[in-house]
Amino acid sequence: MSNAVMLQAFEWNLPNDGNHYKWLADSTPEFKELGLAAIWLPPFCKATSNSDVGYGIYDLFDLGEFDQKGSVRTKYGTKEELQHAIKTLQAAGLQVYADVVLNHKAGADKAEVFAAVPQNPENRLEQISEMRDIKAWTYFDFPGRQGKYSDFIWNFNHFTGVDYDEYTGEHGIFRIVGDNKYWAEGVSSERGNYDYLMFADIDHEHPDVQREIKDWLNWMIQET
């Protein structure tokens, strides 16, 4: 379809009432009347709290099903409400697009100690002090989910950088040291290398990470 219109069906300041998926389903006739072709959903995985817009991503396999980070629902509703909204929209002939957050993880379950190098926030290729051990929140075992759908446990080996040292209370950018571990190539040269954005930056070169994300993508498509 030429000149098709996609609606970004969320914005930053939506109320934290868990009713957004219900609104999407109920609004489907209006979307069709407006001539929309597609709907862009908000990030639907469990984030650091139910007030998080969804970019502070915690658990990819929790779509609003498990009691984690203070609630079962996400900001937008439960997994069942999400599934119903998607089916309703698709039944009306609307395409549905997911906003998938695969750059980083936040809200870890435990802190770990590992070697890292402080980098200049304005030039992430510039080391500003010696390598040292830091303590940072990089261990994700999702106790509320108890291994359902995936028993993969994330640890510091699966990330390239963090933004906080628990030992010193220092905020900054800390590049994690390890074999074949560095910032990604092929990214913007802004600030030297713009691989690092926020939270615990996922190492997409790690083979375990690649397998887990591929498994999640297949699962997500089936579940939604």
Residue frames as a rotation matrix with the C-alpha (Angstrom) as fourth column:
MET 1
0.579 0.815 0.000 0.00
0.815 -0.579 0.000 0.00
0.000 0.000 -1.000 0.00
SER 2
-0.374 -0.708 0.599 1.45
0.673 -0.652 -0.351 3.37
0.639 0.272 0.720 -1.02
ASN 3
-0.515 0.082 0.853 1.35
-0.347 -0.930 -0.120 6.26
0.784 -0.358 0.507 1.44
ALA 4
0.280 0.584 -0.762 0.24
0.502 0.588 0.634 3.99
0.818 -0.560 -0.128 4.26
VAL 5
0.057 -0.166 0.985 0.04
-0.637 -0.765 -0.092 5.53
0.768 -0.622 -0.149 7.73
MET 6
-0.088 -0.145 -0.986 1.38
0.614 0.771 -0.168 3.91
0.785 -0.620 0.021 10.88
LEU 7
0.609 0.364 0.705 0.28
-0.326 -0.695 0.641 5.23
0.723 -0.620 -0.305 14.27
GLN 8
-0.676 -0.707 -0.208 2.74
0.044 0.243 -0.969 5.30
0.736 -0.664 -0.133 17.17
ALA 9
0.253 0.963 -0.095 0.12
0.058 0.083 0.995 4.14
0.966 -0.257 -0.035 19.64
PHE 10
0.548 -0.105 -0.830 1.84
0.836 0.084 0.542 5.37
0.013 -0.991 0.133 22.82
GLU 11
0.327 -0.550 0.769 3.71
-0.031 -0.819 -0.573 8.35
0.944 0.164 -0.285 24.21
TRP 12
-0.550 -0.814 -0.186 5.98
0.110 0.151 -0.982 8.99
0.828 -0.561 0.007 27.16
ASN 13
-0.894 0.142 0.425 3.44
-0.438 -0.477 -0.762 10.40
0.094 -0.867 0.489 29.59
LEU 14
-0.128 0.860 -0.495 0.67
-0.200 0.466 0.862 7.82
0.971 0.209 0.112 29.38
PRO 15
0.279 0.283 0.918 -1.01
-0.937 -0.129 0.325 7.16
0.210 -0.951 0.229 32.75
ASN 16
-0.774 -0.577 -0.261 0.35
-0.469 0.799 -0.376 4.21
0.426 -0.169 -0.889 34.70
ASP 17
-0.132 0.834 0.536 -3.00
-0.924 0.093 -0.371 2.47
-0.359 -0.545 0.758 35.04
GLY 18
-0.754 -0.267 0.600 -2.41
-0.140 0.958 0.250 -0.73
-0.642 0.104 -0.760 33.09
ASN 19
0.181 0.961 0.207 -5.30
0.164 0.178 -0.970 -0.01
-0.970 0.210 -0.126 30.72
HIS 20
-0.221 -0.303 -0.927 -3.47
-0.706 -0.606 0.366 0.83
-0.673 0.735 -0.080 27.51
TYR 21
-0.989 -0.134 0.054 -3.84
-0.066 0.748 0.660 -2.56
-0.129 0.650 -0.749 25.83
LYS 22
-0.295 0.953 0.070 -7.56
0.747 0.276 -0.605 -2.48
-0.596 -0.126 -0.793 26.58
TRP 23
0.207 0.332 -0.921 -7.75
-0.190 -0.909 -0.370 0.99
-0.960 0.251 -0.125 25.00
LEU 24
-0.685 -0.527 -0.503 -5.93
-0.595 0.006 0.803 -0.25
-0.420 0.850 -0.318 21.90
ALA 25
-0.868 0.402 0.293 -8.38
0.472 0.850 0.233 -3.11
-0.156 0.341 -0.927 21.43
ASP 26
0.019 0.949 -0.315 -11.41
0.694 -0.240 -0.679 -0.88
-0.720 -0.206 -0.663 22.05
SER 27
0.115 -0.041 -0.993 -10.06
-0.336 -0.942 0.000 1.77
-0.935 0.333 -0.122 19.65
THR 28
-0.640 -0.454 0.620 -9.61
0.336 0.560 0.757 -0.61
-0.691 0.693 -0.206 16.72
PRO 29
0.227 0.760 0.609 -12.80
0.939 -0.004 -0.345 0.50
-0.260 0.650 -0.715 14.90
GLU 30
0.825 0.043 -0.563 -11.67
0.029 -0.999 -0.033 4.13
-0.564 0.011 -0.826 15.17
PHE 31
-0.213 -0.973 -0.088 -8.25
-0.208 -0.043 0.977 3.25
-0.955 0.226 -0.193 13.81
LYS 32
-0.469 0.111 0.876 -9.87
0.761 0.554 0.337 1.63
-0.448 0.825 -0.345 10.79
GLU 33
0.619 0.782 0.075 -12.19
0.733 -0.540 -0.414 4.59
-0.283 0.311 -0.907 10.28
LEU 34
0.560 -0.499 -0.661 -9.16
-0.248 -0.863 0.441 6.91
-0.790 -0.083 -0.607 10.25
GLY 35
0.937 -0.154 -0.313 -7.62
-0.277 0.214 -0.937 4.82
0.212 0.965 0.158 7.47
LEU 36
0.192 -0.909 0.370 -4.60
-0.908 -0.021 0.419 3.66
-0.373 -0.416 -0.829 9.44
ALA 37
0.482 -0.109 -0.870 -2.62
-0.553 0.731 -0.399 0.74
0.680 0.673 0.292 8.06
ALA 38
0.024 -0.603 -0.798 -0.42
0.464 0.713 -0.525 -0.18
0.885 -0.358 0.297 11.02
ILE 39
0.900 0.238 0.364 -0.02
-0.232 -0.445 0.865 0.24
0.368 -0.863 -0.345 14.76
TRP 40
-0.167 -0.981 -0.096 3.33
-0.071 0.109 -0.992 0.68
0.983 -0.159 -0.088 16.53
LEU 41
0.746 0.464 -0.476 3.08
0.358 0.323 0.876 -0.87
0.561 -0.824 0.075 20.00
PRO 42
0.554 -0.583 0.594 5.02
-0.801 -0.567 0.192 0.34
0.225 -0.582 -0.782 23.04
PRO 43
-0.530 -0.759 -0.378 7.85
-0.527 0.644 -0.555 -1.84
0.664 -0.095 -0.741 24.40
PHE 44
0.409 0.912 0.031 5.89
-0.647 0.266 0.715 -4.68
0.643 -0.313 0.699 25.96
CYS 45
0.079 -0.447 -0.891 8.49
0.436 0.819 -0.372 -6.58
0.896 -0.359 0.260 28.04
LYS 46
0.810 0.237 -0.536 8.86
0.578 -0.164 0.800 -6.21
0.102 -0.958 -0.269 31.80
ALA 47
0.185 -0.714 0.675 10.95
0.096 -0.670 -0.736 -3.16
0.978 0.201 -0.055 32.70
THR 48
-0.746 -0.660 -0.090 12.39
0.156 -0.042 -0.987 -1.83
0.647 -0.750 0.134 35.94
SER 49
-0.781 0.610 -0.136 8.91
0.107 -0.084 -0.991 -0.96
-0.615 -0.788 0.000 37.28
ASN 50
-0.172 0.789 0.589 5.34
0.952 0.287 -0.107 -0.68
-0.254 0.543 -0.801 36.04
SER 51
0.657 0.321 -0.682 5.87
0.177 -0.945 -0.274 3.06
-0.732 0.059 -0.678 35.61
ASP 52
-0.441 -0.888 -0.128 8.74
-0.051 -0.117 0.992 2.50
-0.896 0.444 0.006 33.17
VAL 53
0.204 0.491 -0.847 7.85
-0.853 -0.336 -0.400 3.35
-0.481 0.804 0.350 29.56
GLY 54
0.940 0.165 0.299 9.58
-0.058 0.940 -0.335 0.10
-0.337 0.297 0.894 28.63
TYR 55
0.668 -0.739 -0.090 13.07
-0.230 -0.090 -0.969 1.13
0.708 0.668 -0.230 27.59
GLY 56
-0.160 -0.665 0.729 14.53
-0.983 0.041 -0.177 0.27
0.088 -0.746 -0.661 31.00
ILE 57
0.420 0.483 -0.768 14.20
-0.607 0.779 0.158 -3.35
0.675 0.399 0.620 29.93
TYR 58
-0.041 -0.358 0.933 14.48
-0.936 0.340 0.090 -6.10
-0.350 -0.870 -0.349 32.56
ASP 59
-0.499 -0.067 0.864 13.06
-0.069 0.997 0.037 -9.43
-0.864 -0.041 -0.502 31.34
LEU 60
-0.749 0.151 -0.646 12.37
-0.663 -0.162 0.731 -10.14
0.006 0.975 0.221 27.67
PHE 61
-0.780 0.398 -0.483 10.35
0.176 0.880 0.441 -13.25
0.601 0.260 -0.756 28.53
ASP 62
-0.505 0.657 -0.560 7.92
0.726 -0.027 -0.687 -11.42
-0.467 -0.754 -0.463 30.83
LEU 63
-0.744 0.318 0.587 5.21
0.353 -0.559 0.750 -9.72
0.567 0.766 0.303 28.79
GLY 64
-0.446 0.615 0.650 3.15
-0.818 -0.574 -0.018 -8.97
0.362 -0.540 0.760 31.88
GLU 65
0.302 0.501 -0.811 2.80
-0.241 0.863 0.444 -12.51
0.923 0.061 0.381 33.23
PHE 66
0.072 -0.419 -0.905 5.01
0.768 0.602 -0.218 -12.76
0.636 -0.680 0.365 36.31
ASP 67
0.966 0.239 -0.095 5.18
0.234 -0.662 0.712 -10.89
0.107 -0.711 -0.695 39.60
GLN 68
0.008 -1.000 -0.024 8.46
1.000 0.007 0.029 -9.09
-0.029 -0.025 0.999 39.03
LYS 69
-0.825 -0.459 0.330 9.61
0.468 -0.882 -0.055 -5.53
0.317 0.109 0.942 39.68
GLY 70
-0.924 0.375 -0.075 6.59
-0.183 -0.605 -0.775 -4.77
-0.335 -0.702 0.628 41.84
SER 71
0.039 0.991 -0.128 3.73
-0.730 -0.059 -0.681 -6.07
-0.682 0.121 0.721 39.72
VAL 72
-0.045 0.063 0.997 2.53
0.505 0.863 -0.032 -8.65
-0.862 0.502 -0.070 37.24
ARG 73
0.785 0.442 0.433 1.44
0.590 -0.326 -0.738 -6.11
-0.186 0.836 -0.517 34.62
THR 74
-0.517 -0.807 0.285 3.65
0.853 -0.514 0.089 -3.72
0.075 0.289 0.954 32.72
LYS 75
-0.844 0.198 -0.498 2.73
-0.057 -0.957 -0.284 -0.05
-0.533 -0.212 0.819 32.43
TYR 76
-0.689 0.500 -0.524 0.35
-0.708 -0.313 0.633 -1.02
0.153 0.807 0.570 29.63
GLY 77
0.440 0.894 0.088 -1.35
-0.892 0.424 0.159 -4.14
0.105 -0.148 0.983 30.96
THR 78
0.190 -0.287 0.939 -0.98
-0.427 0.837 0.342 -7.91
-0.884 -0.466 0.036 31.19
LYS 79
-0.843 -0.535 0.053 0.25
-0.237 0.459 0.856 -10.47
-0.482 0.709 -0.514 28.69
GLU 80
-0.431 0.755 0.494 -3.31
0.778 0.589 -0.220 -11.66
-0.457 0.290 -0.841 28.05
GLU 81
0.514 0.622 -0.591 -4.47
0.274 -0.771 -0.574 -8.11
-0.813 0.133 -0.567 27.37
LEU 82
-0.255 -0.699 -0.668 -1.55
-0.607 -0.422 0.673 -7.60
-0.753 0.577 -0.317 24.99
GLN 83
-0.895 -0.087 0.438 -2.38
0.206 0.789 0.579 -10.78
-0.396 0.608 -0.688 23.09
HIS 84
0.025 0.988 0.151 -6.04
0.812 0.068 -0.579 -9.76
-0.582 0.137 -0.801 22.84
ALA 85
0.396 0.083 -0.914 -5.14
-0.193 -0.966 -0.172 -6.30
-0.897 0.245 -0.367 21.55
ILE 86
-0.633 -0.705 -0.321 -2.85
-0.499 0.053 0.865 -7.73
-0.593 0.708 -0.385 18.86
LYS 87
-0.746 0.401 0.532 -5.45
0.572 0.795 0.202 -10.26
-0.342 0.455 -0.822 17.71
THR 88
0.288 0.910 -0.299 -8.13
0.600 -0.415 -0.684 -7.58
-0.746 0.018 -0.665 17.60
LEU 89
0.153 -0.325 -0.933 -6.00
-0.495 -0.843 0.212 -5.21
-0.855 0.429 -0.290 15.57
GLN 90
-0.838 -0.544 -0.037 -4.86
-0.321 0.437 0.840 -7.91
-0.441 0.716 -0.541 13.15
ALA 91
-0.448 0.754 0.480 -8.41
0.724 0.621 -0.300 -9.21
-0.525 0.213 -0.824 12.71
ALA 92
0.553 0.642 -0.531 -9.35
0.256 -0.737 -0.625 -5.73
-0.793 0.209 -0.572 11.54
GLY 93
0.753 -0.286 0.592 -6.61
0.637 0.095 -0.765 -5.85
0.163 0.953 0.254 8.90
LEU 94
0.839 -0.491 0.235 -4.11
-0.518 -0.852 0.072 -3.64
0.165 -0.182 -0.969 10.72
GLN 95
0.275 -0.845 -0.459 -0.43
0.320 0.531 -0.785 -4.50
0.907 0.069 0.416 10.79
VAL 96
0.994 0.030 0.109 1.14
-0.096 -0.279 0.956 -4.53
0.059 -0.960 -0.274 14.25
TYR 97
0.266 -0.964 0.014 4.76
0.054 0.001 -0.999 -3.59
0.962 0.266 0.053 14.93
ALA 98
0.774 -0.093 -0.627 6.68
0.629 0.236 0.741 -4.32
0.079 -0.967 0.241 18.13
ASP 99
0.585 -0.658 0.475 9.12
-0.565 -0.750 -0.343 -1.88
0.582 -0.068 -0.810 19.72
VAL 100
0.848 -0.285 -0.448 11.86
0.414 0.882 0.223 -4.34
0.331 -0.374 0.866 20.69
VAL 101
0.694 -0.604 0.393 14.60
-0.703 -0.686 0.188 -3.26
0.156 -0.407 -0.900 23.11
LEU 102
0.909 -0.399 -0.123 17.74
0.396 0.917 -0.053 -5.35
0.134 -0.001 0.991 22.58
ASN 103
0.392 -0.797 0.459 20.50
-0.129 -0.541 -0.831 -2.82
0.911 0.267 -0.315 23.25
HIS 104
-0.646 -0.585 0.490 20.73
-0.471 -0.200 -0.859 -3.10
0.600 -0.786 -0.147 27.04
LYS 105
0.103 0.668 -0.737 19.26
0.563 0.572 0.597 -4.52
0.820 -0.476 -0.317 30.25
ALA 106
-0.462 -0.167 0.871 18.36
-0.486 -0.774 -0.406 -2.79
0.742 -0.611 0.276 33.52
GLY 107
0.320 0.657 0.682 17.25
-0.911 0.016 0.412 -3.65
0.260 -0.754 0.604 37.04
ALA 108
-0.239 -0.509 -0.827 19.60
-0.324 0.844 -0.426 -6.60
0.915 0.166 -0.367 37.60
ASP 109
0.753 0.591 -0.289 18.93
-0.017 0.457 0.889 -9.03
0.658 -0.665 0.354 40.44
LYS 110
0.740 -0.584 -0.334 22.47
0.526 0.194 0.828 -9.05
-0.419 -0.788 0.451 41.83
ALA 111
0.756 -0.606 -0.246 25.73
-0.653 -0.725 -0.220 -7.12
-0.045 0.327 -0.944 41.58
GLU 112
0.818 -0.572 0.068 29.00
0.576 0.811 -0.102 -8.72
0.003 0.122 0.992 40.43
VAL 113
0.500 -0.767 -0.403 32.67
-0.314 -0.594 0.741 -7.80
-0.807 -0.244 -0.538 40.68
PHE 114
0.588 -0.335 0.736 34.72
0.768 0.517 -0.378 -7.68
-0.254 0.787 0.562 37.48
ALA 115
-0.428 -0.844 -0.323 37.48
0.583 -0.531 0.615 -5.74
-0.690 0.075 0.719 35.72
ALA 116
0.617 0.613 0.494 36.55
0.783 -0.416 -0.462 -2.60
-0.077 0.672 -0.737 33.83
VAL 117
-0.595 -0.798 0.099 38.13
0.801 -0.576 0.164 0.51
-0.074 0.177 0.981 32.35
PRO 118
0.202 0.648 -0.734 36.65
0.456 -0.726 -0.515 3.99
-0.867 -0.231 -0.442 32.91
GLN 119
-0.344 -0.226 0.911 36.05
0.936 -0.156 0.315 5.76
0.071 0.962 0.265 29.59
ASN 120
-0.926 0.022 -0.376 35.57
0.005 -0.997 -0.073 9.41
-0.377 -0.069 0.924 28.76
PRO 121
-0.097 0.974 0.204 31.79
0.504 0.225 -0.834 9.92
-0.858 0.022 -0.513 28.37
GLU 122
0.523 0.269 -0.809 32.46
-0.415 -0.749 -0.517 12.43
-0.745 0.606 -0.280 25.59
ASN 123
0.138 -0.492 -0.859 34.83
-0.920 0.258 -0.296 10.04
0.368 0.831 -0.417 23.78
ARG 124
0.785 0.333 0.523 34.13
-0.554 0.755 0.351 6.41
-0.278 -0.565 0.777 24.62
LEU 125
0.780 -0.590 -0.209 37.38
0.281 0.629 -0.725 5.38
0.559 0.507 0.656 22.90
GLU 126
-0.046 -0.813 0.581 39.45
-0.347 -0.532 -0.772 7.33
0.937 -0.237 -0.258 25.42
GLN 127
0.296 0.027 -0.955 40.52
0.747 0.617 0.249 5.58
0.595 -0.787 0.163 28.62
ILE 128
0.423 -0.061 0.904 40.60
-0.265 -0.962 0.059 8.07
0.867 -0.265 -0.423 31.51
SER 129
0.190 -0.488 0.852 42.09
-0.974 0.013 0.225 5.90
-0.121 -0.873 -0.473 34.28
GLU 130
-0.749 -0.630 -0.205 43.58
-0.649 0.760 0.037 2.47
0.133 0.161 -0.978 34.88
MET 131
-0.043 0.672 -0.739 41.69
-0.213 0.717 0.664 -0.78
0.976 0.186 0.113 34.71
ARG 132
-0.807 -0.156 0.569 40.26
-0.582 0.053 -0.811 -1.75
0.097 -0.986 -0.134 38.10
ASP 133
-0.726 0.623 -0.292 37.71
0.627 0.774 0.089 -4.03
0.282 -0.118 -0.952 39.69
ILE 134
-0.707 0.617 0.345 34.26
-0.654 -0.757 0.013 -2.50
0.270 -0.216 0.938 39.96
LYS 135
-0.799 0.582 0.153 31.00
0.408 0.710 -0.573 -3.81
-0.442 -0.396 -0.805 41.38
ALA 136
-0.735 0.536 -0.416 28.01
-0.672 -0.659 0.338 -3.42
-0.092 0.528 0.844 39.11
TRP 137
-0.099 0.846 0.523 24.50
-0.404 0.446 -0.799 -4.75
-0.910 -0.291 0.297 38.58
THR 138
-0.341 -0.170 -0.925 24.86
-0.939 0.102 0.327 -7.29
0.039 0.980 -0.194 35.78
TYR 139
-0.999 -0.038 0.013 23.45
-0.039 0.993 -0.110 -10.58
-0.009 -0.110 -0.994 37.14
PHE 140
-0.257 0.958 -0.128 19.94
-0.966 -0.253 0.046 -11.41
0.012 0.136 0.991 35.92
ASP 141
-0.996 -0.049 -0.068 18.35
-0.050 0.999 0.003 -14.69
0.068 0.007 -0.998 37.01
PHE 142
-0.465 0.885 -0.003 14.68
-0.625 -0.326 0.709 -13.55
0.627 0.332 0.705 37.07
PRO 143
-0.997 -0.005 0.073 13.56
-0.058 0.672 -0.739 -15.27
-0.045 -0.741 -0.670 40.29
GLY 144
-0.340 0.940 -0.020 9.93
-0.587 -0.229 -0.777 -14.32
-0.735 -0.252 0.630 39.71
ARG 145
0.273 0.402 -0.874 9.85
-0.953 0.239 -0.188 -16.31
0.133 0.884 0.448 36.46
GLN 146
0.194 -0.251 0.948 11.73
-0.585 0.747 0.317 -19.32
-0.788 -0.616 -0.001 37.84
GLY 147
-0.689 -0.685 0.236 13.14
-0.219 0.508 0.833 -20.46
-0.691 0.523 -0.500 34.50
LYS 148
0.246 0.820 0.516 9.85
0.456 0.372 -0.809 -20.61
-0.855 0.434 -0.283 32.61
TYR 149
0.982 0.182 -0.052 10.40
0.011 -0.329 -0.944 -20.15
-0.189 0.927 -0.325 28.85
SER 150
0.443 -0.897 0.010 14.18
-0.053 -0.037 -0.998 -19.72
0.895 0.441 -0.064 29.35
ASP 151
0.878 -0.218 -0.426 16.67
0.471 0.241 0.849 -20.72
-0.083 -0.946 0.314 32.04
PHE 152
0.138 -0.856 0.498 19.40
0.677 -0.286 -0.679 -18.44
0.723 0.431 0.540 30.66
ILE 153
0.683 -0.039 -0.730 21.18
0.620 -0.498 0.607 -16.42
-0.387 -0.866 -0.316 33.36
TRP 154
0.654 -0.435 0.618 22.83
0.249 -0.648 -0.720 -13.16
0.714 0.625 -0.316 32.30
ASN 155
0.596 -0.524 -0.609 26.11
0.639 -0.149 0.754 -12.11
-0.486 -0.839 0.246 33.92
PHE 156
0.444 -0.407 -0.798 28.84
-0.250 -0.912 0.326 -9.55
-0.860 0.055 -0.507 33.28
ASN 157
-0.571 -0.694 0.440 30.35
0.198 0.404 0.893 -11.67
-0.797 0.597 -0.093 30.50
HIS 158
-0.144 0.645 0.751 27.27
0.968 0.249 -0.028 -10.92
-0.204 0.723 -0.660 28.41
PHE 159
0.887 0.424 -0.183 27.73
0.401 -0.903 -0.152 -7.13
-0.230 0.062 -0.971 28.50
THR 160
0.180 -0.843 0.507 30.29
0.794 -0.180 -0.581 -4.63
0.581 0.506 0.637 27.20
GLY 161
-0.757 -0.469 0.455 29.76
0.165 -0.811 -0.561 -1.73
0.633 -0.349 0.691 29.57
VAL 162
0.140 0.766 -0.628 27.91
0.965 0.037 0.260 -0.32
0.223 -0.642 -0.734 32.57
ASP 163
0.091 -0.009 0.996 27.28
0.217 -0.976 -0.029 3.15
0.972 0.219 -0.087 34.00
TYR 164
0.590 0.167 0.790 27.82
-0.666 -0.452 0.593 2.76
0.456 -0.876 -0.155 37.75
ASP 165
-0.339 -0.732 -0.591 30.40
0.027 0.620 -0.784 1.40
0.940 -0.281 -0.191 40.19
GLU 166
0.697 0.693 -0.185 28.79
0.137 0.125 0.983 0.23
0.704 -0.710 -0.008 43.41
TYR 167
0.136 -0.743 -0.655 32.16
0.961 0.261 -0.096 0.21
0.242 -0.616 0.750 45.18
THR 168
-0.780 -0.609 -0.142 32.78
0.625 -0.772 -0.116 3.91
-0.039 -0.180 0.983 44.76
GLY 169
0.110 0.897 -0.428 29.31
0.598 -0.404 -0.693 5.27
-0.794 -0.180 -0.581 44.00
GLU 170
-0.577 -0.470 -0.668 30.73
-0.212 -0.704 0.678 6.68
-0.789 0.532 0.306 40.78
HIS 171
0.624 0.732 0.273 28.55
0.221 0.170 -0.960 7.26
-0.749 0.660 -0.055 37.75
GLY 172
-0.152 -0.686 -0.711 30.26
-0.714 -0.421 0.559 7.11
-0.683 0.593 -0.426 34.37
ILE 173
0.790 0.291 -0.540 30.97
-0.591 0.597 -0.542 4.74
0.165 0.747 0.644 31.51
PHE 174
-0.033 -0.759 0.650 32.91
-0.737 0.458 0.497 1.62
-0.675 -0.463 -0.575 32.42
ARG 175
0.319 0.051 -0.947 34.01
-0.844 0.469 -0.259 -0.67
0.431 0.882 0.193 29.59
ILE 176
0.752 0.027 0.658 34.04
-0.427 0.780 0.457 -4.29
-0.501 -0.625 0.598 30.71
VAL 177
-0.153 -0.913 -0.378 37.34
-0.985 0.109 0.136 -6.10
-0.083 0.393 -0.916 30.10
GLY 178
0.340 0.225 0.913 37.33
-0.254 0.957 -0.141 -9.59
-0.906 -0.184 0.382 28.59
ASP 179
-0.631 -0.585 0.509 38.47
0.271 0.448 0.852 -11.75
-0.727 0.676 -0.124 25.70
ASN 180
-0.760 0.263 0.594 37.28
0.606 -0.043 0.794 -10.38
0.234 0.964 -0.126 22.34
LYS 181
0.260 0.882 -0.393 35.22
0.958 -0.288 -0.012 -7.77
-0.124 -0.373 -0.919 24.18
TYR 182
-0.860 -0.427 -0.279 35.02
0.387 -0.902 0.189 -4.16
-0.332 0.054 0.942 23.02
TRP 183
-0.168 0.804 -0.570 32.49
-0.361 -0.588 -0.724 -1.63
-0.918 0.084 0.389 21.77
ALA 184
0.369 0.409 0.834 30.60
0.603 0.578 -0.550 -2.65
-0.707 0.706 -0.033 18.64
GLU 185
-0.808 -0.570 -0.148 31.86
0.196 -0.497 0.845 -1.52
-0.555 0.654 0.514 15.25
GLY 186
-0.721 0.514 0.464 29.69
0.547 0.011 0.837 -0.02
0.425 0.858 -0.289 12.55
VAL 187
0.267 0.792 -0.549 27.99
0.951 -0.308 0.019 2.43
-0.154 -0.528 -0.835 14.90
SER 188
0.871 0.103 0.480 27.89
0.226 -0.952 -0.207 6.22
0.436 0.289 -0.852 14.97
SER 189
-0.142 -0.985 -0.096 31.23
0.754 -0.045 -0.656 7.95
0.642 -0.165 0.749 15.58
GLU 190
0.362 0.325 0.873 29.48
-0.297 -0.848 0.439 10.49
0.884 -0.418 -0.211 17.80
ARG 191
0.639 -0.228 0.734 31.34
-0.763 -0.069 0.643 10.63
-0.096 -0.971 -0.218 21.13
GLY 192
-0.379 -0.919 0.113 34.03
-0.856 0.394 0.336 8.44
-0.353 0.030 -0.935 19.61
ASN 193
-0.850 0.244 -0.468 31.86
-0.021 0.871 0.491 5.34
0.527 0.427 -0.735 19.46
TYR 194
-0.447 0.758 0.476 28.15
-0.879 -0.471 -0.074 5.45
0.168 -0.451 0.876 20.26
ASP 195
-0.449 0.256 -0.856 27.70
0.060 0.965 0.257 1.75
0.892 0.064 -0.448 21.01
TYR 196
-0.693 0.161 -0.703 27.15
0.719 0.227 -0.657 2.49
0.054 -0.961 -0.272 24.68
LEU 197
-0.259 0.693 0.673 23.83
0.094 -0.676 0.731 4.19
0.961 0.253 0.109 25.42
MET 198
0.003 0.339 0.941 22.65
-0.912 -0.384 0.141 3.28
0.409 -0.859 0.308 28.92
PHE 199
0.735 0.403 0.545 22.39
-0.650 0.646 0.399 0.64
-0.191 -0.648 0.737 31.68
ALA 200
-0.069 -0.732 0.677 24.19
-0.200 0.675 0.710 -2.68
-0.977 -0.087 -0.193 31.07
ASP 201
0.169 0.069 -0.983 25.12
-0.940 -0.288 -0.182 -2.69
-0.296 0.955 0.016 27.37
ILE 202
0.732 0.225 0.643 24.53
-0.144 0.974 -0.176 -6.09
-0.665 0.036 0.746 25.75
ASP 203
-0.381 -0.900 -0.210 27.46
-0.617 0.079 0.783 -7.78
-0.688 0.428 -0.585 24.02
HIS 204
0.651 0.743 -0.152 25.91
-0.572 0.349 -0.742 -8.97
-0.499 0.571 0.652 20.77
GLU 205
0.076 -0.703 -0.707 29.18
-0.858 0.315 -0.405 -10.64
0.508 0.637 -0.580 19.75
HIS 206
-0.609 -0.299 0.735 28.85
-0.708 0.622 -0.334 -13.19
-0.357 -0.724 -0.590 22.55
PRO 207
-0.784 0.283 -0.553 27.58
-0.270 0.647 0.713 -16.50
0.560 0.708 -0.431 21.12
ASP 208
-0.723 0.555 -0.410 25.40
0.686 0.509 -0.520 -17.25
-0.080 -0.657 -0.749 24.17
VAL 209
-0.470 0.534 -0.703 23.72
-0.093 -0.822 -0.562 -13.86
-0.878 -0.198 0.436 23.78
GLN 210
-0.686 0.185 -0.704 23.14
-0.728 -0.163 0.666 -14.45
0.008 0.969 0.246 20.08
ARG 211
-0.814 0.381 -0.439 21.46
0.253 0.912 0.323 -17.80
0.524 0.152 -0.838 20.79
GLU 212
-0.612 0.591 -0.525 19.30
0.644 -0.013 -0.765 -16.38
-0.459 -0.807 -0.372 23.58
ILE 213
-0.490 0.430 -0.758 18.08
-0.416 -0.880 -0.230 -13.45
-0.766 0.202 0.610 21.52
LYS 214
-0.741 0.235 -0.629 17.28
-0.560 0.299 0.772 -15.66
0.370 0.925 -0.090 18.53
ASP 215
-0.761 0.478 -0.438 15.37
0.581 0.802 -0.134 -18.02
0.288 -0.357 -0.889 20.84
TRP 216
-0.544 0.568 -0.618 13.48
0.341 -0.523 -0.781 -15.06
-0.767 -0.635 0.091 22.31
LEU 217
-0.654 0.288 -0.699 12.56
-0.674 -0.640 0.368 -13.66
-0.342 0.712 0.613 18.91
ASN 218
-0.750 0.383 -0.538 11.08
-0.116 0.725 0.679 -17.00
0.651 0.572 -0.500 17.84
TRP 219
-0.643 0.504 -0.576 9.24
0.765 0.382 -0.519 -17.29
-0.042 -0.775 -0.631 21.17
MET 220
-0.646 0.369 -0.668 7.93
-0.024 -0.885 -0.466 -13.72
-0.763 -0.285 0.581 20.98
ILE 221
-0.738 0.372 -0.563 6.53
-0.655 -0.193 0.731 -14.25
0.163 0.908 0.386 17.49
GLN 222
-0.646 0.488 -0.587 4.74
0.308 0.870 0.385 -17.39
0.698 0.068 -0.713 18.64
GLU 223
-0.608 0.358 -0.709 3.41
0.767 0.033 -0.641 -15.83
-0.206 -0.933 -0.294 21.86
THR 224
-0.453 0.404 -0.795 2.06
-0.039 -0.900 -0.435 -12.67
-0.891 -0.166 0.423 20.30
